[in-house]
Amino acid sequence: MLMVSMAMASAGPSASQCKKERRLAVNACKSVLYGRLPSPLCCQRIRVSHVKCICSVVTPKLAALVNANRFIKLIEGCGRRLPHHFKCGSITVP
């Protein structure tokens, strides 16, 4: 039983879990879209969200609407590190 639980945990989040994570992230960080600093709740959500869930929806159209440098500073300002040349959907970290 323990092996099955470990295998499921390492498999990553399901599609429904990702959808829930994205909804929580958008709700927690909505004020950032209006130019405000991220709240503690937003930063917490940034730190715990699965990158796979968030980056899967970063399309070229969405990337064109988002200031990539501001997006990166937001993530790093909340304590989450991004490696150089990391690709998140249509955004690549310099």
Protein Blocks (a to p, Z undefined) as FASTA:
>chain_A
ZZmmmmmmmnopafklmmmmmmmmmmmmmmmmnopacdfklmmmmmmpcfklmmmmmcfk
lmmmpcfklmmmmmmmnopacdehiaehjbccZZ
